[in-house]
């Protein structure tokens, strides 16, 4: 279909949607771009009528509910219209879990490489009345800087079936260690992104937390170098990896009647003092926990362990530097 005809059909649809009255062929010829002609010229008018008949048939063919009827305000001439109730999509409804999934996906796709598709999808959802932003706070996928930087090359490597190399700081490592894997897939589990695949140095399947990757993820070797197992379950690998993490105990001081998000996570609150309430909870990842605690500002003071105190102070200092710049 030519661009001129496509534009003419769009203009025709807009015209027929914009009025409750049946639009006569004469009125359409005068108002819709693409149908202009001299109404007194018989040949030109016959050409318009043939064109209009083809366009009506095309609209019906693609499923647009074109109605015909009499316009009694135009001397009883036959006319056409499109009822909005027949043309518009039904109301889109999501459960809380589905809306949270949309918000989580939007956070992932906010990366510069993927942002245009995300923006278009969110625009359509908001136009349909879905308040995805209100569910963003409950989404389980957090946009950690390290994870964001690693996701894009992993997606590329999985699609091309290429091996990757990266430096990884495991929970028991004192310094980052080089790793090489054939990636099978990425999955998010309880707010953390993981990649699962075949560890080429160990000859066994492994799962890596993306936030523990330091530096860049480098694609190596030729395309199509491996096949992804049909029964691979990356989410199961991620959940098993999470279960193997030994929890760390955190102690923080929370101002009275403040930082309710920290209080909800606590498994122990007290003793209570005029300066604040002692709150204890368990965690497994220092960097995101510190960033989360820093978001509460002066309402939370981290007491223990020392590495969490240090990382939280670093996050607060980074925020202060951003404010000054």
WOMOKA-V302003 format. One record per pair of residues at least 12 apart in sequence whose C-alpha atoms are under 8 Angstrom apart, sorted by sequence separation. I is the first residue (numbers start at 1). J is the second residue. If there is no record, write none. Layout:
I:J / I:J
This chain:
68:80 / 106:118 / 166:178 / 167:179 / 183:195 / 184:196 / 185:197 / 195:207 / 196:208 / 267:279 / 268:280 / 15:28 / 35:48 / 67:80 / 68:81 / 165:178 / 166:179 / 183:196 / 184:197 / 194:207 / 195:208 / 266:279 / 267:280 / 268:281 / 66:80 / 67:81 / 165:179 / 166:180 / 183:197 / 184:198 / 194:208 / 195:209 / 266:280 / 267:281 / 66:81 / 67:82 / 165:180 / 182:197 / 183:198 / 194:209 / 195:210 / 266:281 / 12:28 / 66:82 / 67:83 / 106:122 / 164:180 / 165:181 / 181:197 / 182:198 / 193:209 / 194:210 / 263:279 / 265:281 / 266:282 / 15:32 / 65:82 / 66:83 / 163:180 / 164:181 / 181:198 / 182:199 / 192:209 / 193:210 / 262:279 / 64:82 / 65:83 / 163:181 / 164:182 / 181:199 / 182:200 / 192:210 / 193:211 / 256:274 / 290:308 / 294:312 / 29:48 / 163:182 / 164:183 / 180:199 / 181:200 / 192:211 / 256:275 / 289:308 / 290:309 / 293:312 / 294:313 / 297:316 / 12:32 / 162:182 / 163:183 / 179:199 / 180:200 / 181:201 / 255:275 / 256:276 / 291:311 / 11:32 / 65:86 / 161:182 / 162:183 / 180:201 / 255:276 / 256:277 / 286:307 / 287:308 / 290:311 / 291:312 / 294:315 / 11:33 / 65:87 / 161:183 / 179:201 / 254:276 / 255:277 / 286:308 / 290:312 / 294:316 / 64:87 / 253:276 / 254:277 / 8:32 / 253:277 / 254:278 / 287:311 / 291:315 / 8:33 / 158:183 / 253:278 / 254:279 / 286:311 / 290:315 / 8:34 / 157:183 / 158:184 / 252:278 / 253:279 / 8:35 / 158:185 / 251:278 / 252:279 / 251:279 / 252:280 / 5:34 / 103:132 / 154:183 / 251:280 / 4:34 / 102:132 / 103:133 / 155:185 / 207:237 / 250:280 / 251:281 / 99:130 / 155:186 / 206:237 / 207:238 / 249:280 / 250:281 / 262:293 / 100:132 / 103:135 / 104:136 / 154:186 / 249:281 / 250:282 / 99:132 / 103:136 / 108:141 / 249:282 / 250:283 / 107:141 / 207:241 / 248:282 / 249:283 / 100:135 / 104:139 / 107:142 / 108:143 / 151:186 / 247:282 / 248:283 / 92:128 / 94:130 / 99:135 / 100:136 / 103:139 / 104:140 / 107:143 / 247:283 / 248:284 / 91:128 / 92:129 / 93:130 / 104:141 / 111:148 / 247:284 / 259:296 / 91:129 / 92:130 / 100:138 / 101:139 / 104:142 / 176:214 / 196:234 / 246:284 / 96:135 / 100:139 / 113:152 / 195:234 / 245:284 / 100:140 / 108:148 / 259:299 / 154:195 / 196:237 / 258:299 / 259:300 / 170:212 / 196:238 / 169:212 / 195:238 / 168:212 / 169:213 / 182:226 / 184:228 / 194:238 / 255:299 / 168:213 / 169:214 / 184:229 / 254:299 / 255:300 / 9:55 / 22:68 / 147:193 / 167:213 / 168:214 / 189:235 / 254:300 / 22:69 / 24:71 / 141:188 / 166:213 / 167:214 / 187:234 / 188:235 / 253:300 / 254:301 / 22:70 / 23:71 / 141:189 / 166:214 / 167:215 / 184:232 / 186:234 / 187:235 / 252:300 / 253:301 / 22:71 / 140:189 / 141:190 / 142:191 / 166:215 / 167:216 / 185:234 / 186:235 / 189:238 / 252:301 / 253:302 / 9:59 / 21:71 / 24:74 / 140:190 / 141:191 / 142:192 / 166:216 / 167:217 / 184:234 / 188:238 / 189:239 / 252:302 / 253:303 / 140:191 / 141:192 / 166:217 / 187:238 / 251:302 / 252:303 / 141:193 / 165:217 / 166:218 / 250:302 / 251:303 / 252:304 / 24:77 / 25:78 / 164:217 / 165:218 / 250:303 / 251:304 / 24:78 / 25:79 / 164:218 / 165:219 / 250:304 / 251:305 / 24:79 / 164:219 / 165:220 / 249:304 / 250:305 / 22:78 / 23:79 / 24:80 / 163:219 / 164:220 / 249:305 / 22:79 / 23:80 / 162:219 / 163:220 / 22:80 / 23:81 / 162:220 / 163:221 / 250:308 / 22:81 / 151:210 / 162:221 / 21:81 / 150:210 / 162:222 / 20:81 / 162:223 / 19:81 / 157:219 / 161:223 / 162:224 / 163:225 / 20:83 / 147:210 / 150:213 / 154:217 / 160:223 / 161:224 / 162:225 / 16:80 / 17:81 / 146:210 / 147:211 / 153:217 / 160:224 / 161:225 / 162:226 / 16:81 / 17:82 / 146:211 / 153:218 / 161:226 / 16:82 / 17:83 / 145:211 / 146:212 / 147:213 / 150:216 / 153:219 / 161:227 / 17:84 / 144:211 / 146:213 / 149:216 / 150:217 / 146:214 / 13:82 / 144:288
